[in-house]
């Protein structure tokens, strides 16, 4: 009887070990597949990050912040952020009642035309977007930052997008 009990215990232990081995093998295979998928996803995401970084660098090419030669024009003024200062001065033109004086179009939807977005290209030029909420357009501006920190803006060209 004692011998049968040991035989049943041995048989049960062998079955338990086989069950654990098969279960662990399936779990390991499943986790290996997950890891492979995650590695592939990681490679794709790293490629996307690299592409976005290169695109971002391309977009920043025409920017005063990244143009040391253009920034050198403002070294004597000791401005911490010349781009922000110039953009703020341009946005101050929106504070006047009615249309922005730099926008050569009157608001057509009942609201005045105001400048929305600004891209300072270098120490001389700005591209700006304007809108009245329904109609929109773009301006090419020339600016001059004077020693007294005043800024003069001159409209070089403009366009208004038409709806089809």
MIGUVO-675545 format. One record per atom (N, C-alpha, C, CB): x, y, z; residue in one letter. Coordinates in steps of 0.1 Angstrom, whole numbers, plus 2048, in hexadecimal, padded with zeros to 3 digits. Glycine has a CB too. Layout:
N
XYZA
...
end
This chain:
164
8087F4800X
800800800X
80980D800X
7F780080CX
81380C808X
81D817809X
8238197FBX
827815813X
82680E7F5X
82C80E7E8X
8238147DDX
8308007E3X
8168127DEX
80C8187D5X
80A8277D7X
7FE8117D7X
80B82B7E3X
80A8397E6X
8168407E0X
80983C7F6X
82283B7E1X
82E8417DBX
82D8417CCX
83B83A7E0X
8288367C7X
8268357B8X
81C8407B3X
8228277B4X
8118427BAX
80784C7B7X
80D85A7B8X
7FA84A7BFX
81485C7C3X
81B8697C5X
82586C7BAX
82186A7D3X
82D8627B7X
8378647ACX
83086779FX
83F8577ABX
82585F79CX
81E86178FX
81786F78FX
81385678EX
81187379BX
80B88179CX
81688B79AX
8048827A9X
82288A7A0X
82D89379FX
831894790X
83888F7A8X
833889789X
83788977BX
82C890773X
83987B776X
81F88E775X
81589576EX
8158A4771X
80788F772X
8178A877DX
8188B6781X
8248BC77AX
8198B7790X
82F8B677AX
83B8BB774X
8398BD765X
8488B2776X
8338B375EX
8308B4750X
8268BF74DX
82A8A674BX
81C8C1756X
8128CC754X
81A8D9755X
8078CA75FX
8228DB75FX
8298E7761X
8338EA756X
8318E676EX
8398E0750X
8428E2745X
83A8E7739X
8498D4742X
82F8E0735X
8278E472AX
8218F272CX
81C8DA727X
81C8F5738X
81790273AX
82190D739X
810902748X
82D90A73FX
83891473EX
83D916730X
843910747X
83D90B728X
84190C71AX
838915712X
8438FE714X
82B912714X
82091A70DX
821929711X
81291570FX
82392C71EX
824939723X
83094071DX
825939732X
83B93971DX
84893E717X
847942709X
85493471AX
840939701X
83E93B6F3X
8359476F0X
83892F6ECX
82B9486F8X
8219546F7X
8289616FBX
815951701X
830961705X
83896D709X
8439706FFX
83E96B717X
8499666F9X
8529696EEX
84C9706E2X
85995C6EAX
84096B6DEX
8399726D3X
8369806D7X
82C96A6D0X
8319836E3X
82E9906E8X
83B9996E7X
8299906F6X
8469946ECX
85299B6ECX
85699F6DDX
85D9936F3X
8559956D4X
8589986C6X
8509A36C0X
85798B6BEX
8429A26C3X
8399AD6BFX
83D9BA6C5X
82B9A96C2X
8409BB6D1X
8449C76D8X
8519CC6D2X
8459C56E7X
85B9C46CFX
8679C86C9X
8659CE6BBX
8719BD6C8X
85C9C86B3X
8599CD6A6X
8529DB6A7X
84F9C369EX
8499DC6B1X
8429E86B3X
84C9F36B8X
8379E76BEX
8559EF6C0X
85F9F96C5X
8689FE6BAX
8689F26D0X
86B9F56B0X
8739F96A5X
86BA0369CX
8779ED69CX
85EA0069AX
856A09692X
855A17699X
848A03690X
853A166A6X
851A236AEX
85EA2B6AEX
84DA206BCX
869A246AFX
876A2B6AEX
878A326A0X
882A226B2X
874A2A696X
875A30688X
86CA3C687X
871A2567EX
860A3B68DX
857A4768DX
85DA53694X
849A43693X
863A5069FX
869A5B6A7X
874A6169FX
86EA566B5X
87CA59699X
887A5F691X
882A67685X
890A5368BX
877A6267EX
871A69673X
86CA77678X
866A6166DX
864A76683X
85FA83689X
86AA8D68DX
856A80694X
874A88693X
87FA90697X
886A9768AX
88AA8869EX
887A8F680X
88DA95673X
883A9F66DX
890A8A669X
876A9C66DX
86CAA6668X
86CAB3671X
85EA9F669X
86DAB167EX
86EABC687X
87AAC5684X
86EAB8695X
885ABF682X
891AC667EX
890ACE671X
89DABD67DX
889AC7667X
886ACE65AX
87DADA65CX
880AC4651X
873AD9665X
86AAE4667X
870AEF66FX
85EADF66FX
87AAEC677X
881AF767EX
88CAFE676X
887AF168BX
88FAF966AX
89AAFF662X
898B0E660X
89BAF8655X
88CB1265CX
889B2065AX
882B25667X
87FB2264EX
88BB28671X
886B2D67EX
891B35684X
882B21687X
88DB41689X
896B4A690X
89DB4369BX
88FB57694X
896B3B6A3X
89CB346AFX
8A8B2B6ABX
892B2C6B6X
8A8B2669FX
8B3B1D69BX
8BDB23691X
8ADB10695X
8BCB3068FX
8C4B37686X
8CEB4068DX
8BCB3E67BX
8DAB3B690X
8E3B43698X
8E8B4F691X
8F0B3A69BX
8E9B4F684X
8EDB5B67CX
8E2B6667EX
8EFB5866EX
8D6B6267DX
8CBB6C67FX
8CAB7168DX
8BDB6667AX
8CCB68697X
8CBB6C6A5X
8D7B756A9X
8CCB5F6AEX
8E2B746A1X
8EDB7D6A4X
8E9B8C6A2X
8F9B7A69BX
8DFB8F69AX
8DBB9C698X
8D5BA36A4X
8D0B9D68DX
8D1B9A6AEX
8CAB9F6BAX
8D2B9D6C6X
8BDB986BBX
8DFB996C5X
8E7B976D1X
8E9BA46D9X
8F5B926CCX
8EABAF6D2X
8ECBBC6D9X
8E0BC16E1X
8F0BC76D0X
8D4BBB6DEX
8C8BBF6E5X
8C6BB76F2X
8BCBBD6DCX
8CDBAC6F3X
8CCBA36FFX
8BEB9F702X
8D2BAA70BX
8B7B9B6F8X
8AAB956FAX
8ABB866FDX
8A1B976EEX
8A4B81707X
8A5B7370AX
89FB6A6FFX
89DB70717X
894B6F6F9X
88DB676EFX
888B716E4X
882B5E6F5X
891B746DAX
88CB7E6D0X
880B796C8X
898B806C6X
87FB6D6C6X
873B686BEX
866B6A6C6X
874B596BBX
866B676D2X
85AB6A6DBX
857B796DBX
85CB646E9X
861B816DDX
85FB8F6DEX
859B956D1X
86DB966E0X
85FB916C6X
859B956B9X
84BB906B6X
862B916ADX
849B846BAX
83BB7E6B8X
831B866C1X
83BB6F6BCX
835B896CDX
82CB906D6X
829B9E6D1X
833B926E4X
834BA56CBX
831BB26C5X
828BB16B9X
83FBB86C0X
829BA66B1X
820BA46A6X
812BA26ABX
825B9969DX
810B9A6B5X
803B976BBX
7FDBA36C2X
804B8B6C5X
805BAC6C6X
800BB96CCX
7F8BC16C1X
80BBC16D1X
7FBBBF6B5X
7F3BC66AAX
7E5BC16AAX
7FABC469DX
7E2BB56AFX
7D4BAF6B0X
7CCBB76BAX
7D5BA16B3X
7D2BBE6C4X
7CBBC46CFX
7C2BD06CBX
7D4BC86DAX
7C5BD56BFX
7BDBE16BAX
7AFBDC6B7X
7C4BE76AEX
7A6BE56B9X
798BE26B6X
796BE16A7X
78EBED6BBX
78FBD76A2X
78DBD5694X
798BCC68EX
78DBE268DX
79ABCD681X
7A3BC567AX
7B2BC867FX
7A2BC666BX
7BABBE67EX
7C8BC0680X
7CDBCA675X
7D0BB3680X
7D5BD4678X
7D9BDE66EX
7E3BD8664X
7E0BE9674X
7E9BCC667X
7F2BC665DX
7EBBBD653X
7FDBBE665X
7DFBB9656X
7D7BB064DX
7CFBB9644X
7CDBA7656X
7D2BB8637X
7CCBC162DX
7BEBBD629X
7D4BC1620X
7B7BB4631X
7AABB062EX
7A1BB363AX
7A9BA162AX
794BB7637X
78BBB9642X
784BAC645X
780BC463EX
780BAA651X
779B9E655X
76CB9D64DX
776B9D664X
769B91648X
75DB9063FX
752B88646X
761B89633X
755B82652X
74AB7A659X
745B82665X
750B6C65DX
748B8F666X
743B97671X
74EB9867CX
737B90677X
758B9067BX
763B91685X
76FB9867EX
767B8368BX
777B9F686X
783BA5680X
78EB9B67DX
789BB0689X
796B9E673X
7A2B9666FX
7ACB9867AX
7A7B99661X
7B2B8D67FX
7BCB8D689X
7C7B83686X
7B6B8A697X
7D3B8668AX
7DEB7D687X
7DEB71692X
7ECB84688X
7DFB6568DX
7DEB59696X
7ECB53698X
7D5B4F690X
7F2B4E68EX
7FFB4768FX
80AB4F689X
7FDB39689X
816B4D68FX
821B5568AX
82DB4B689X
824B60694X
835B4C67EX
841B4567CX
84CB4F679X
840B3A671X
855B51682X
860B5A680X
86BB53678X
865B6168DX
86DB5666CX
877B4F664X
885B52667X
874B52655X
888B5F668X
896B6366BX
896B71671X
89FB6365EX
8A0B79670X
8A1B86675X
89AB9166DX
8B0B8A677X
893B8C662X
88DB96659X
87EB93656X
895B9664DX
87BB86655X
86EB82650X
865B7A659X
86FB7B643X
858B7C658X
84EB7465FX
843B6F656X
848B7D66BX
83EB64658X
832B5F652X
827B5E65DX
834B5164BX
81CB6465AX
811B64664X
804B6065DX
80FB7266AX
7FCB59665X
7EEB55661X
7E4B5E668X
7ECB46665X
7DAB62660X
7CFB6A666X
7C2B64662X
7D0B79660X
7B8B6866AX
7AAB63668X
7A0B6C66FX
7A9B5466DX
794B6B66AX
788B71671X
77FB67677X
781B7B667X
783B5A677X
77BB4F67CX
775B47671X
771B55685X
773B4D665X
76EB4665AX
778B4664EX
760B4C656X
77DB5264BX
786B53640X
794B55646X
782B60637X
79EB5163EX
7ACB51643X
7B5B54638X
7B0B4464AX
7C1B5763CX
7CCB5A632X
7D9B5B639X
7C9B6762BX
7E3B5F631X
7F1B5F636X
7F8B6C632X
7F9B53631X
801B7063AX
809B7C637X
818B79637X
806B87642X
81FB8062FX
82EB8062FX
832B8E634X
834B7C621X
838B8E63FX
83CB9B645X
84BB9C646X
836B9C653X
84FBA9645X
85DBAC647X
85DBB4654X
864BB563CX
866BB265DX
866BB966AX
874BBE66DX
861BB0675X
875BC8675X
881BCE679X
881BD0688X
885BDB671X
889BCA690X
88ABCC69EX
894BD66A1X
88EBBE6A6X
890BE26A6X
899BED6A8X
8A0BEC6B5X
891BFA6A7X
8AABF56B7X
8B2BF56C3X
8AABF96D0X
8BEBFF6C2X
89FC016CDX
896C056D9X
88BBFA6DBX
890C126D6X
88DBEE6D5X
884BE36D6X
877BE56D0X
882BDF6E5X
875BEF6C8X
869BF06C0X
86ABE76B4X
867BFF6BCX
85FBE36AEX
85FBDA6A3X
856BE1698X
85ABCC6A7X
85CBE268CX
854BE7681X
851BDB678X
85CBF2679X
844BDA674X
840BCF66BX
83BBD565EX
834BC7671X
83FBCE653X
83BBD2645X
836BC663EX
848BD863DX
82ABC7638X
824BBC631X
82BBBB624X
814BBE630X
831BAF621X
837BAD614X
82DBA760AX
843BA4615X
825B9E60FX
81BB97606X
810B9160FX
822B8D5FDX
805B8E609X
7FAB89610X
7F1B80607X
7F1B94617X
7E9B7860CX
7E0B70605X
7D4B6D60DX
7E6B645FEX
7C8B6C607X
7BCB6760EX
7B7B5B607X
7B1B7360EX
7B5B5160FX
7B0B44609X
7A1B45606X
7B2B38613X
79DB415FAX
78FB415F7X
789B335F8X
78DB465E8X
77DB335FBX
775B265FDX
770B225EFX
76AB28607X
771B165EDX
76CB105E0X
75DB0C5E1X
774B055DBX
end
